[in-house]
Each structure stands twice: as C-alpha cells, then as structure tokens.
C-alpha cells in the first residue's frame, strides 16, 4: 500500500506540473531561452585556480523585456510572474500578511528585518553597483541600503568586459538587501576571479562583518572539487560569521560549497499557474548542484543524514528558488555582452546564496559559525514551520537523485518556511 500511495502521489504531481507547463506555453507573452554568461562557463584549465559564477539568464526572444513598466513595489513588466522580493517573501512565509496565491503582480509586502552585516564577495568591479541597487530598491519599495563597496586589493579592480560578473554583483547585493533590508551591506570586490584573489576578499569581508556585530558572507561562485581544497577550508572560520556558498548549476559537487565550514545553498523551482500567477508548489530544479563530495568527509552536523550521505560531505544544505524559468528580477545597467538591458530575469544558485544569507540574517539568531548554523538547520529540518520539505523532482548525474521526504541531494533540508530554525 505504501508503494501504491507513493506512485499515486507522483502521478498527481506530474499531472499538476504538466498543467502548469502547458499553461505557461499558452499564457506567457514572451518566449525566451536560457543564456549562460561567459562568467558562468567552467573551463578545465580553471580547476582549483579560478572560480566561475553560478548565474543563468532568462532572455526573451526579442532580446529584452518589453511593455509599459508598472508602478513601484510591483514587477517592472506585468503578466510574466517572475519573482519579486514581495512574492518570494510571500511564498517563503517571511511576512505576516501573505496574499493568497502570492501573485508577483499583486503582492507588495516586503521583508523588513535584518541587522548586523552581510558581505557579498565578487570578482572585478561593478561601477554602477550603488546606482543599480538604489533603482532596484525604489522599484520594489525597499528602504535605501546601508551600502559600501570595498576594494579587496586596495584599488578599484578592472571591469569584466563580458558584463557577467557585474550582473552577478547586481544580483547579489540586490537580493541580499531584499531579504534583509536593515542589515549593513558590503560589496567586497576581488581583483580577479582567481581563488587567491577571491579568498583574500572573503577574509576581508568576514572581518568587516565580524566588526559590524556579526552576520553572513555570501559567495555565489566556485569551481569543481580539487584535492587541495581541504587546505583552504579554515578560511571560512572567522568567529561570528556564517558563510554561504552556491552549490552550482549542474550535476555534482563544487567547492567552496562542499566545505564543511559553509552553508551550501542549492536551487529549487517555483511553479505558478500561468493564467492567474498563483503559487502552485515548489519542487526540485534538475540543474541544481548537489551530491556527495569526492574530497570532504561527512561533518558532524550531517550525522542525522548519514544514511544518505554515507561518509562524505553532502550538498546542498538548504535551497531557494534558482530555476531561471522561475527566476528573479535584477536591475543592472552595465553593458552585458555588448548591450545594456537594465532589467533581467536571473536564475542559478547565484540567486540562492545571497538570498539565503539575507533570510538567515533576518532570522536574528546570529550563529557564531557556519557549523553552528548548520547544526541549527539540521536539528529543525523536519519541522514544517521552519522548512518546506521538497518532496518532488529529480536532479544529479544521470538525473539519478530524487527529491523526497527528509534530506536529499536535490534540495538538502528543503527551502525556508518562515524564520524559525535558521
């Protein structure tokens, strides 16, 4: 009977998802495709030497989003149902007065918490960072950010001529601020995307966070695992700082997401009715990174899921909407691949790390380390008032991993459900 019940549940869910996908094809005004920026391309020569972003862009077939912009606090273009700070806050129960259906075109109540500081670590310079963050905040009715750009090398870094790292920086600061608008926000710019430069920037960012009363460091970058990675794990241990790292946008495990000293941020999919914009369910994202590490051993906080991860560090720990087909709005006026677009819809686990950093910050517990934060997360993983257990979908190599009740390699403990347990 148990097996039959599980089959029926899967069948019903498959029908629901098929309905949602059919509605999307009929109801959306803009057909699009997923673009992988040059900054997100993993090159064999970069292994253990350079990091790449985990950024994917939903590009309309016409090349940019068109229409008459909506008023502030709502999406810049109506009828598309991509995610806003308020719609995400509604879906993840981060506000008191959640609107039924959490339609992005109608939902305007934003998160309002945050304290201490969040440091976003990125490579190269975003010369428009402050301007774009202010424009994003004005569009969605967020308060002005307490924001500072810091050059890790002492002087302004060069610009990424492809615009990928600039779009990454806009995403990171805008969504960290959206989820924790009262936290001080640092953008720490490394001279390049080499691990040497990025890790130096991470050390500086962590010190800034610690001196601001504690908080989080967000790292939306990484690369394939390498034998020497364990030698660098101690970098992520500044007292009073919780580190979050994207789990990647493809099957398997990356570093620093695999480090036992970070919270690994994975990706999910938000399904909406294409006619009404109403939230239907949250399921796995097939392209999320995750799995058992080939280098790192199982940390103590994963003893509760030892039957799944065995003796390896498993990723991710917690997840957030990252499917570019259900992506988030980002404002960026830097040239991207030779053109200026201003408004983007962005996905990838680059969305997950800064957004979850903001949610954890606004939860207010301020764990003294990533290990302590993960201990809290895993202790509360099966409490529905703390996490949404993602029980449907697949991911991984050969799509061989399944989301299901409890912890899994597709979504970890699941996604946020309010602020408890984080």
N, C-alpha and C positions, 0 to 999 in steps of 0.2 A: 504493500500500500504506500509506503514511503516513496518508493521509486516512481510509482504512478503519479503521486501528488507532485513530485518534483517535475515530472515530464509535462503535466498539465500547466504548472506554473510557467515553465519555459515557453510552452506553446502560446499561452495567453500573452506573455510579454512580447514574444516575437510578432504576434499579430498587432499589438499596440504600437510597436516600433515601426512595423511596416506601414501602418496607417499614418504615423507621424511623418515618415519619409515620403509617402505618396502625397500627403497634404503639402509638404514643403515644395515638392516639384511643381504643384499646381498653383500654390499661393504666393510664392516669393516673386517679387517684381524683378529681381536681379539674379541672373545666372552668374556663377563665378567659378573660380578654380583656386586651388591652394598653391601658393608660391613659397618656395624655400629660399630665404635670403642667403647671399653668399656667406654671411657671418654664421649661418647655421649649418654649413656644409662641413662634415667631418672628413679630414684628409689623412691618409695613412701616415704621412711624414710628421703629423702633429701629435701623434700618440705620446703622451707623457711630457710633451713640450709646450703645446698651445691648446687653449680651450676654444670652444665654439658656443654660440648662443643656442637656446632651445626655443626658437621663435619661428612661427609659421603664420603666414598672412593670407587671409581670405580676400582675393582680388576679384572685383566684379568684372564681368566680361567686357564692359565698356571702359575699363581702366580706372574708374574712380566711382565713388558713391554720388548719385545724383538726386536731385529733388529739392524741395524747399525746407531748409533747416527748421526744426521745431524750437519752441521756446526753451529757456534754461530749465534744468532739472530733468529733462527728458532726452532721449537719444537725438543726435543731430539730424537723423533721417528716419521718418516714421515707417512703420509697416514691415520692418525687417526682423525685429525681435531678437537682435543680438543684445548681449548683456551690458547693463549699466551698473554703476555702484549700487543703486537702489534695488534693481531687480535681483542682483546677487545677494544683497542683504536680506531680501525677502525670501529667496529660495533657501538660504542657509540659516534662517531664523535669527538674524542678527539685529532685528528691530522689533519693537513691541507691537506695532500695528501693521502686521503683514497683510497686504492686499490679496484677496483671493485670486489665485492664478499667477500672481507676480508678473503680470504683463509689463515688459520694459517700457511700452508706450504710455503706461498709466501709473506706474509705480515710482514714487518720488521721495520716499523716506530713506535717507542715507544712514549708514553707521555714524555714530557720534563720539566714539570713545578714543582711547589712546593716551599714552603718557610715556615718559622716558624717551627713548630714541630708537630709530631704525636706520641702519646704514645699508645702502644699496651699493654693491660693488660691481663695477663695469669697466670695460676697456675703452680707450680712446675718449675724445671729447665730444660732448653734445653742447654746442654753443647756444642752442635755443632752449635748454632744459628749463630754466626758470619761467620763461615766457610761455612755453607749451604747458607746463604744469598749471600755471595760472589760468590759461584758457580752458583747460580740461576742468579745473575746479569750478570756474564760472559757468560752464555749460551744464554741469550736473548739480549745481547748488551746494558745492562743498566749501568749507571755510578756506581762507588763504592758508597756505602751508608755511610752517616754520622751517625753512629750507635753506640748505647750504651746500654748495659744490666745493669739494676738496680735491686738489691735485696731488695724488699719492707721490709723484716724483718731484714735487716742489714747483714745477712749472706746468703750464697748460699742455696736455697731450695733443698729438695730431688728431685730425678728424678721420674717421673711417670713410674713404671715398665712396663706398657702396651704400652707405647710409644704414646698414644693418645694425651696427652697434648703437647708433643714435636712436633708432626706433626701439631697440632693446631698453635703452636708458629711459626713454619716454614712458614706455610700458611700466618699467619697474617703479619709477618714482610716482607715477600717477595712481597705480593700483595699490601700492603700499600706503599712500596718503588716503586713498578712497576707503580703505578698510580700517585705518586708524588715524583719522584726521587731526587728532590732538597731539600726536607724537611728533617730536622733532625729527626731521628727515635729513639725512646726509646722503649725497651722491658722491661716492669716492671713485675718482677716475684713475685707472691704471694707465701707464704709458702705452701698453700694448696688450694683446690677448695671450701673451706668454704666461705660463703658470707662475713663473718667477715674479713677473710684474703684478699679476692678479692676486697672488698670495701676499705680496708685500702690501698691496692696497687693502686686503682683508684684515691684516694685522692692524693697520692704521684705523680702519673703520671700526673694528672691535674696541679699540682703545677709546675712540670717540664715543661709542655707545656706553661703555662702562663709566666714563667720566660724566655722562649725562644722566646717570641714575639707573643704567641697565636697559636692556631691550634686546633687539634682534639684529642679525646680519643676514641679508638676502643675497644669494649667489645664483643667478639664472644662467649659469654656464657650466661647462665641464667637458670631459672627453672620456674615451674608452679607458678601461682599467689598465694599470701597468704595475709591474712587480714592486716598484719602489714607492707606491702610493702610501703605504703604511708609515713611511718615514716622515710624511707631511701631516699626518692626522693630528698631531699635537698642536698644530697651529690653531685648531678650532676649539681651544680650551680656555679662552680668556674668562675669568670669573665674572658672573653677572650677565653673560651674553649667550643667547641661543642662536645657533647658526642654522639656516635653511638653504638647501640646495636642490635645484631641479633634477628630477630623475631621468630626464631625457625624452626625446621624441621618436624613439624607435625601440624595437625589442632588445632586451638585455640591460646590463647594468653599466653605469658610468661613475666616474669619480669627479668631484668630491661627494656626490650623492651617496656613494657606498661607505663613506667614512662613518664609523660608529659615533663620531663626535658631531654629527649634524642630524637634523631632521630632514629626511628625504621627502620631497614634495612631488607627488605624482599627478596624473591627469584623469579626468572623467569627461563624460558627455552629458549635457543637459538637453533633454528632449522637450520640445514645446509643440503645441497644436499650431499648425501653420496658418490657420484662419483666425483663431482667437488670441494667439500669443500666450495661452495659458501653459504653465508648467505641468508636464505630464509625469516625468520621472527622471531620475539620474542613474545612468548606467556607466559601464566601463568605456574607456576610449582605447580602441585597438592599438593605436600607435604610442601609447604611453610607455616610458621606460620602466623597467622593473624586473626583478628576478633575484636569484641567489648570486652573491658576489663570488668571483673566482679568486679573490685575494684576501678579503677581510673575513675574520671569524665572527661567529654569532656573538653579539653583545648581550650583556646580562638582561637588558630590558626586553629582548626578544625571546627570553626563555619561555614566556607564555605561548609563543607560536613556534616553538622548537619542532613540533611535529610537521610543520610546513617548511620551515627554512633549513631544517637539519642543523649542520654545524657551520653554516655560512651566514653572513650578514644578508638579510633580505631587504629589498627595497620595492616600493616606497613605504614610508611610514603613514602618511596621510595624504589625501588628494583634494583636488579642486578642479573646477571646470577648465579644460585645456584643449578640447577639440576645436580646431579653427572653424569648423562648420557651426559651432555654437559659441563663437568667440566673443571677446570683449572689445568695447570701443576704446581707442587710443588716439590722442592728438599729437601729431609730430609734424613740424614744418621744415625739417631738414630735408635736403634732397635725398630721395630714396631711389637707387638705381637710375639716377639721372633726372628724376621728376619730383615735383612737390605735390603731395596729395592732401596733406593736413589731417583728414580723418581716415583711420584704418580700423579694420576688424582683425584682431590678432588672437592667435591661439598658441598652443605649445605649452610645455611645462615651465617656460619662462613666465607665464601668467601665474602659475601655481606658487612659486617661491615667494615673490613679494606680497601676493595677496594673503597667503597663509601667515607670513610674517606679521602683516597688519592685524589679522584676526587674533593671533596669539598675543600680540601686544595689547590689543583692546580687551582681551580676556582678563588682563591685570594681575596674573599670578607671578610673573617675572621669575621664572626658574633661574637658578644660578648656573646652569649649564645645559647643553643640548641633551646630555644623558638624563638629567633630572626632568627635562621637558618630555622626553620620550617615555620615561617611566610613568609620568602622569597620563600621557596619551594611551599607553598600552594598558594601564590599570583601568581606564574608563572606556576601553574600546567597544564593549558590547552594551553600553548604556545609551539608549536611543535619544536621551536628552543631551547627549554630548556629541555623538557622531551618527551620521546616516550610513548604515552598513550597505554598501553597494553589492547587491546580490546577483546582478545580471550582467552578462557580457563576457568577452574574451580579450586576450592580449598575448604578448610574448612571442618567443621564437616558434615558428610554425603555427602561431595562434593556439599554442598548446596550454596556455594558462587560462583558468576560468575564475571569474568573479563569483563569489558565493558567500553564504553566511560566515561571519567571522573574518579574520585577517586573510588576505590573499595577495598574490604578486601583482595583480592588476591595480588595486586601489589601496593596499595597506589596510588600515582600520576603517577606511571609508572617507567621507567628507565631513565637513563641520555641520553641527546642528546646534546652534547657539554657542555660547561662550564657555559653558561648563566643561571641565575635564581637559583644559588646554593650558 
